[in-house]
């Protein structure tokens, strides 16, 4: 292999590695974003469930207080 071919092969290898690193970083960023959305949804569901439970408790207190 000539010196030029070796240089071209090395540049191609470096470029491929760079592209792979960038794609990995993008996938990781997307995954982290997905995890953040999932956490927010989970918190929202817990808060909604808690709110509904307290609303039911309040209604029961009102009902029992009328007895």
Biopython code that builds the backbone (N, CA, C, O; Angstrom):
import numpy as np
from Bio.PDB.StructureBuilder import StructureBuilder

atoms = [
    (1, "UNK", "N", (0.846, -1.173, 0.000)),
    (1, "UNK", "CA", (0.000, 0.000, 0.000)),
    (1, "UNK", "C", (0.894, 1.240, 0.000)),
    (1, "UNK", "O", (1.879, 1.311, 0.735)),
    (2, "UNK", "N", (0.542, 2.191, -0.818)),
    (2, "UNK", "CA", (1.359, 3.400, -0.915)),
    (2, "UNK", "C", (1.100, 4.318, 0.286)),
    (2, "UNK", "O", (0.141, 4.153, 1.039)),
    (3, "UNK", "N", (1.993, 5.278, 0.422)),
    (3, "UNK", "CA", (1.876, 6.237, 1.526)),
    (3, "UNK", "C", (0.553, 7.005, 1.431)),
    (3, "UNK", "O", (-0.104, 7.265, 2.439)),
    (4, "UNK", "N", (0.183, 7.354, 0.216)),
    (4, "UNK", "CA", (-1.083, 8.091, 0.000)),
    (4, "UNK", "C", (-2.281, 7.222, 0.399)),
    (4, "UNK", "O", (-3.221, 7.709, 1.027)),
    (5, "UNK", "N", (-2.246, 5.968, 0.044)),
    (5, "UNK", "CA", (-3.334, 5.046, 0.380)),
    (5, "UNK", "C", (-3.412, 4.837, 1.894)),
    (5, "UNK", "O", (-4.502, 4.732, 2.457)),
    (6, "UNK", "N", (-2.248, 4.779, 2.547)),
    (6, "UNK", "CA", (-2.230, 4.631, 4.008)),
    (6, "UNK", "C", (-2.825, 5.866, 4.687)),
    (6, "UNK", "O", (-3.596, 5.773, 5.642)),
    (7, "UNK", "N", (-2.435, 7.019, 4.155)),
    (7, "UNK", "CA", (-2.976, 8.267, 4.702)),
    (7, "UNK", "C", (-4.483, 8.327, 4.511)),
    (7, "UNK", "O", (-5.215, 8.678, 5.437)),
    (8, "UNK", "N", (-4.955, 7.983, 3.303)),
    (8, "UNK", "CA", (-6.389, 7.988, 3.025)),
    (8, "UNK", "C", (-7.132, 7.007, 3.935)),
    (8, "UNK", "O", (-8.217, 7.314, 4.429)),
    (9, "UNK", "N", (-6.551, 5.837, 4.153)),
    (9, "UNK", "CA", (-7.168, 4.833, 5.011)),
    (9, "UNK", "C", (-7.247, 5.338, 6.454)),
    (9, "UNK", "O", (-8.250, 5.132, 7.137)),
    (10, "UNK", "N", (-6.194, 5.990, 6.903)),
    (10, "UNK", "CA", (-6.172, 6.526, 8.264)),
    (10, "UNK", "C", (-7.205, 7.637, 8.424)),
    (10, "UNK", "O", (-7.919, 7.689, 9.426)),
    (11, "UNK", "N", (-7.283, 8.522, 7.436)),
    (11, "UNK", "CA", (-8.271, 9.606, 7.490)),
    (11, "UNK", "C", (-9.681, 9.029, 7.472)),
    (11, "UNK", "O", (-10.548, 9.488, 8.216)),
    (12, "UNK", "N", (-9.915, 8.032, 6.634)),
    (12, "UNK", "CA", (-11.234, 7.390, 6.565)),
    (12, "UNK", "C", (-11.584, 6.732, 7.898)),
    (12, "UNK", "O", (-12.726, 6.819, 8.350)),
    (13, "UNK", "N", (-10.623, 6.081, 8.522)),
    (13, "UNK", "CA", (-10.843, 5.432, 9.808)),
    (13, "UNK", "C", (-11.189, 6.465, 10.874)),
    (13, "UNK", "O", (-12.119, 6.270, 11.656)),
    (14, "UNK", "N", (-10.432, 7.569, 10.903)),
    (14, "UNK", "CA", (-10.687, 8.625, 11.886)),
    (14, "UNK", "C", (-12.067, 9.247, 11.680)),
    (14, "UNK", "O", (-12.784, 9.526, 12.641)),
    (15, "UNK", "N", (-12.428, 9.458, 10.419)),
    (15, "UNK", "CA", (-13.730, 10.033, 10.108)),
    (15, "UNK", "C", (-14.855, 9.085, 10.542)),
    (15, "UNK", "O", (-15.853, 9.521, 11.115)),
    (16, "UNK", "N", (-14.688, 7.801, 10.270)),
    (16, "UNK", "CA", (-15.693, 6.812, 10.671)),
    (16, "UNK", "C", (-15.832, 6.773, 12.195)),
    (16, "UNK", "O", (-16.945, 6.685, 12.715)),
    (17, "UNK", "N", (-14.714, 6.837, 12.904)),
    (17, "UNK", "CA", (-14.751, 6.841, 14.371)),
    (17, "UNK", "C", (-15.442, 8.090, 14.901)),
    (17, "UNK", "O", (-16.207, 8.031, 15.864)),
    (18, "UNK", "N", (-15.163, 9.218, 14.261)),
    (18, "UNK", "CA", (-15.800, 10.473, 14.678)),
    (18, "UNK", "C", (-17.306, 10.402, 14.469)),
    (18, "UNK", "O", (-18.079, 10.809, 15.337)),
    (19, "UNK", "N", (-17.719, 9.887, 13.325)),
    (19, "UNK", "CA", (-19.150, 9.763, 13.035)),
    (19, "UNK", "C", (-19.813, 8.821, 14.039)),
    (19, "UNK", "O", (-20.909, 9.102, 14.524)),
    (20, "UNK", "N", (-19.159, 7.716, 14.348)),
    (20, "UNK", "CA", (-19.699, 6.772, 15.330)),
    (20, "UNK", "C", (-19.850, 7.427, 16.704)),
    (20, "UNK", "O", (-20.864, 7.237, 17.375)),
    (21, "UNK", "N", (-18.834, 8.205, 17.128)),
    (21, "UNK", "CA", (-18.909, 8.899, 18.419)),
    (21, "UNK", "C", (-20.068, 9.890, 18.443)),
    (21, "UNK", "O", (-20.809, 9.967, 19.422)),
    (22, "UNK", "N", (-20.217, 10.650, 17.350)),
    (22, "UNK", "CA", (-21.292, 11.636, 17.284)),
    (22, "UNK", "C", (-22.660, 10.960, 17.320)),
    (22, "UNK", "O", (-23.576, 11.441, 17.986)),
    (23, "UNK", "N", (-22.796, 9.844, 16.604)),
    (23, "UNK", "CA", (-24.070, 9.118, 16.611)),
    (23, "UNK", "C", (-24.366, 8.560, 18.003)),
    (23, "UNK", "O", (-25.512, 8.585, 18.453)),
    (24, "UNK", "N", (-23.345, 8.062, 18.678)),
    (24, "UNK", "CA", (-23.517, 7.554, 20.033)),
    (24, "UNK", "C", (-23.954, 8.679, 20.968)),
    (24, "UNK", "O", (-24.854, 8.496, 21.787)),
    (25, "UNK", "N", (-23.318, 9.837, 20.844)),
    (25, "UNK", "CA", (-23.684, 10.983, 21.675)),
    (25, "UNK", "C", (-25.132, 11.401, 21.423)),
    (25, "UNK", "O", (-25.863, 11.722, 22.360)),
    (26, "UNK", "N", (-25.544, 11.397, 20.151)),
    (26, "UNK", "CA", (-26.929, 11.753, 19.820)),
    (26, "UNK", "C", (-27.902, 10.748, 20.418)),
    (26, "UNK", "O", (-28.926, 11.134, 20.983)),
    (27, "UNK", "N", (-27.589, 9.458, 20.298)),
    (27, "UNK", "CA", (-28.464, 8.426, 20.869)),
    (27, "UNK", "C", (-28.556, 8.559, 22.380)),
    (27, "UNK", "O", (-29.632, 8.416, 22.960)),
    (28, "UNK", "N", (-27.420, 8.834, 23.017)),
    (28, "UNK", "CA", (-27.414, 9.000, 24.472)),
    (28, "UNK", "C", (-28.231, 10.219, 24.887)),
    (28, "UNK", "O", (-28.965, 10.176, 25.874)),
    (29, "UNK", "N", (-28.100, 11.305, 24.129)),
    (29, "UNK", "CA", (-28.862, 12.518, 24.442)),
    (29, "UNK", "C", (-30.357, 12.263, 24.278)),
    (29, "UNK", "O", (-31.159, 12.704, 25.101)),
    (30, "UNK", "N", (-30.728, 11.558, 23.226)),
    (30, "UNK", "CA", (-32.140, 11.226, 23.019)),
    (30, "UNK", "C", (-32.658, 10.327, 24.140)),
    (30, "UNK", "O", (-33.768, 10.515, 24.638)),
    (31, "UNK", "N", (-31.849, 9.360, 24.527)),
    (31, "UNK", "CA", (-32.244, 8.454, 25.598)),
    (31, "UNK", "C", (-32.415, 9.209, 26.911)),
    (31, "UNK", "O", (-33.364, 8.966, 27.655)),
    (32, "UNK", "N", (-31.490, 10.125, 27.191)),
    (32, "UNK", "CA", (-31.602, 10.927, 28.411)),
    (32, "UNK", "C", (-32.855, 11.796, 28.366)),
    (32, "UNK", "O", (-33.542, 11.960, 29.375)),
    (33, "UNK", "N", (-33.147, 12.348, 27.193)),
    (33, "UNK", "CA", (-34.372, 13.148, 27.036)),
    (33, "UNK", "C", (-35.612, 12.296, 27.254)),
    (33, "UNK", "O", (-36.561, 12.720, 27.912)),
    (34, "UNK", "N", (-35.597, 11.091, 26.696)),
    (34, "UNK", "CA", (-36.725, 10.170, 26.886)),
    (34, "UNK", "C", (-36.893, 9.820, 28.356)),
    (34, "UNK", "O", (-38.015, 9.756, 28.859)),
    (35, "UNK", "N", (-35.780, 9.593, 29.045)),
    (35, "UNK", "CA", (-35.850, 9.264, 30.469)),
    (35, "UNK", "C", (-36.399, 10.436, 31.277)),
    (35, "UNK", "O", (-37.157, 10.239, 32.226)),
    (36, "UNK", "N", (-36.020, 11.637, 30.904)),
    (36, "UNK", "CA", (-36.515, 12.830, 31.597)),
    (36, "UNK", "C", (-38.018, 12.978, 31.388)),
    (36, "UNK", "O", (-38.750, 13.286, 32.329)),
    (37, "UNK", "N", (-38.476, 12.760, 30.169)),
    (37, "UNK", "CA", (-39.916, 12.820, 29.885)),
    (37, "UNK", "C", (-40.644, 11.752, 30.696)),
    (37, "UNK", "O", (-41.701, 12.019, 31.267)),
    (38, "UNK", "N", (-40.086, 10.551, 30.747)),
    (38, "UNK", "CA", (-40.705, 9.463, 31.512)),
    (38, "UNK", "C", (-40.782, 9.826, 33.000)),
    (38, "UNK", "O", (-41.794, 9.563, 33.651)),
    (39, "UNK", "N", (-39.720, 10.426, 33.535)),
    (39, "UNK", "CA", (-39.729, 10.845, 34.945)),
    (39, "UNK", "C", (-40.816, 11.898, 35.189)),
    (39, "UNK", "O", (-41.550, 11.833, 36.175)),
    (40, "UNK", "N", (-40.903, 12.860, 34.281)),
    (40, "UNK", "CA", (-41.916, 13.915, 34.436)),
    (40, "UNK", "C", (-43.323, 13.334, 34.361)),
    (40, "UNK", "O", (-44.200, 13.732, 35.129)),
    (41, "UNK", "N", (-43.544, 12.402, 33.447)),
    (41, "UNK", "CA", (-44.853, 11.767, 33.350)),
    (41, "UNK", "C", (-45.178, 10.986, 34.618)),
    (41, "UNK", "O", (-46.309, 11.008, 35.103)),
    (42, "UNK", "N", (-44.176, 10.303, 35.143)),
    (42, "UNK", "CA", (-44.391, 9.525, 36.358)),
    (42, "UNK", "C", (-44.744, 10.454, 37.521)),
    (42, "UNK", "O", (-45.665, 10.162, 38.284)),
    (43, "UNK", "N", (-44.033, 11.551, 37.662)),
    (43, "UNK", "CA", (-44.329, 12.521, 38.721)),
    (43, "UNK", "C", (-45.732, 13.085, 38.529)),
    (43, "UNK", "O", (-46.492, 13.228, 39.487)),
    (44, "UNK", "N", (-46.063, 13.399, 37.291)),
    (44, "UNK", "CA", (-47.385, 13.933, 37.001)),
    (44, "UNK", "C", (-48.481, 12.936, 37.368)),
    (44, "UNK", "O", (-49.512, 13.309, 37.928)),
    (45, "UNK", "N", (-48.247, 11.670, 37.048)),
    (45, "UNK", "CA", (-49.233, 10.641, 37.379)),
    (45, "UNK", "C", (-49.379, 10.495, 38.894)),
    (45, "UNK", "O", (-50.490, 10.341, 39.401)),
    (46, "UNK", "N", (-48.272, 10.544, 39.603)),
    (46, "UNK", "CA", (-48.320, 10.425, 41.063)),
    (46, "UNK", "C", (-49.074, 11.614, 41.652)),
    (46, "UNK", "O", (-49.921, 11.450, 42.530)),
    (47, "UNK", "N", (-48.764, 12.801, 41.165)),
    (47, "UNK", "CA", (-49.447, 13.987, 41.679)),
    (47, "UNK", "C", (-50.935, 13.951, 41.384)),
    (47, "UNK", "O", (-51.751, 14.315, 42.231)),
    (48, "UNK", "N", (-51.292, 13.513, 40.180)),
    (48, "UNK", "CA", (-52.705, 13.409, 39.812)),
    (48, "UNK", "C", (-53.406, 12.384, 40.682)),
    (48, "UNK", "O", (-54.507, 12.630, 41.176)),
    (49, "UNK", "N", (-52.775, 11.239, 40.871)),
    (49, "UNK", "CA", (-53.355, 10.190, 41.704)),
    (49, "UNK", "C", (-53.518, 10.671, 43.137)),
    (49, "UNK", "O", (-54.545, 10.427, 43.770)),
    (50, "UNK", "N", (-52.503, 11.354, 43.644)),
    (50, "UNK", "CA", (-52.564, 11.889, 45.004)),
    (50, "UNK", "C", (-53.689, 12.911, 45.121)),
    (50, "UNK", "O", (-54.447, 12.905, 46.091)),
    (51, "UNK", "N", (-53.789, 13.776, 44.138)),
    (51, "UNK", "CA", (-54.841, 14.795, 44.140)),
    (51, "UNK", "C", (-56.218, 14.131, 44.149)),
    (51, "UNK", "O", (-57.094, 14.520, 44.921)),
    (52, "UNK", "N", (-56.405, 13.125, 43.288)),
    (52, "UNK", "CA", (-57.693, 12.437, 43.227)),
    (52, "UNK", "C", (-58.001, 11.721, 44.537)),
    (52, "UNK", "O", (-59.147, 11.704, 44.985)),
    (53, "UNK", "N", (-56.983, 11.131, 45.147)),
    (53, "UNK", "CA", (-57.190, 10.439, 46.421)),
    (53, "UNK", "C", (-57.606, 11.430, 47.506)),
    (53, "UNK", "O", (-58.520, 11.147, 48.280)),
    (54, "UNK", "N", (-56.950, 12.583, 47.570)),
    (54, "UNK", "CA", (-57.307, 13.582, 48.578)),
    (54, "UNK", "C", (-58.694, 14.157, 48.313)),
    (54, "UNK", "O", (-59.426, 14.484, 49.246)),
    (55, "UNK", "N", (-59.047, 14.276, 47.048)),
    (55, "UNK", "CA", (-60.390, 14.757, 46.712)),
    (55, "UNK", "C", (-61.433, 13.767, 47.221)),
    (55, "UNK", "O", (-62.460, 14.158, 47.775)),
    (56, "UNK", "N", (-61.154, 12.479, 47.025)),
    (56, "UNK", "CA", (-62.073, 11.451, 47.517)),
    (56, "UNK", "C", (-62.157, 11.470, 49.036)),
    (56, "UNK", "O", (-63.239, 11.324, 49.603)),
    (57, "UNK", "N", (-61.014, 11.649, 49.696)),
    (57, "UNK", "CA", (-61.000, 11.728, 51.165)),
    (57, "UNK", "C", (-61.831, 12.922, 51.623)),
    (57, "UNK", "O", (-62.599, 12.816, 52.578)),
    (58, "UNK", "N", (-61.683, 14.031, 50.960)),
    (58, "UNK", "CA", (-62.441, 15.232, 51.319)),
    (58, "UNK", "C", (-63.936, 14.991, 51.153)),
    (58, "UNK", "O", (-64.732, 15.406, 51.994)),
    (59, "UNK", "N", (-64.313, 14.324, 50.077)),
    (59, "UNK", "CA", (-65.734, 14.018, 49.858)),
    (59, "UNK", "C", (-66.266, 13.094, 50.952)),
    (59, "UNK", "O", (-67.378, 13.275, 51.448)),
    (60, "UNK", "N", (-65.458, 12.105, 51.319)),
    (60, "UNK", "CA", (-65.888, 11.192, 52.384)),
    (60, "UNK", "C", (-66.049, 11.939, 53.708)),
    (60, "UNK", "O", (-66.991, 11.683, 54.458)),
    (61, "UNK", "N", (-65.138, 12.850, 53.990)),
    (61, "UNK", "CA", (-65.252, 13.630, 55.229)),
    (61, "UNK", "C", (-66.533, 14.445, 55.234)),
    (61, "UNK", "O", (-67.213, 14.548, 56.255)),
    (62, "UNK", "N", (-66.857, 15.022, 54.089)),
    (62, "UNK", "CA", (-68.085, 15.804, 53.985)),
    (62, "UNK", "C", (-69.289, 14.897, 54.205)),
    (62, "UNK", "O", (-70.211, 15.261, 54.936)),
    (63, "UNK", "N", (-69.293, 13.738, 53.591)),
    (63, "UNK", "CA", (-70.401, 12.805, 53.746)),
    (63, "UNK", "C", (-70.557, 12.359, 55.191)),
    (63, "UNK", "O", (-71.666, 12.334, 55.726)),
    (64, "UNK", "N", (-69.430, 12.002, 55.826)),
    (64, "UNK", "CA", (-69.488, 11.540, 57.216)),
    (64, "UNK", "C", (-69.890, 12.683, 58.160)),
    (64, "UNK", "O", (-70.558, 12.450, 59.167)),
    (65, "UNK", "N", (-69.492, 13.882, 57.842)),
    (65, "UNK", "CA", (-69.836, 15.004, 58.718)),
    (65, "UNK", "C", (-71.338, 15.323, 58.661)),
    (65, "UNK", "O", (-71.884, 15.921, 59.588)),
    (66, "UNK", "N", (-71.984, 14.930, 57.591)),
    (66, "UNK", "CA", (-73.425, 15.163, 57.441)),
    (66, "UNK", "C", (-74.265, 14.094, 58.141)),
    (66, "UNK", "O", (-75.479, 14.239, 58.276)),
    (67, "UNK", "N", (-73.619, 13.040, 58.575)),
    (67, "UNK", "CA", (-74.370, 11.932, 59.209)),
    (67, "UNK", "C", (-74.678, 12.228, 60.649)),
    (67, "UNK", "O", (-75.299, 11.411, 61.328)),
]
sb = StructureBuilder()
sb.init_structure("model")
sb.init_model(0)
sb.init_chain("A")
sb.init_seg("    ")
for serial, (resi, resn, name, xyz) in enumerate(atoms, 1):
    if name == "N":
        sb.init_residue(resn, " ", resi, " ")
    sb.init_atom(name, np.array(xyz, "f"), 0.0, 1.0, " ", f" {name:<3s}", serial, name[0])
structure = sb.get_structure()
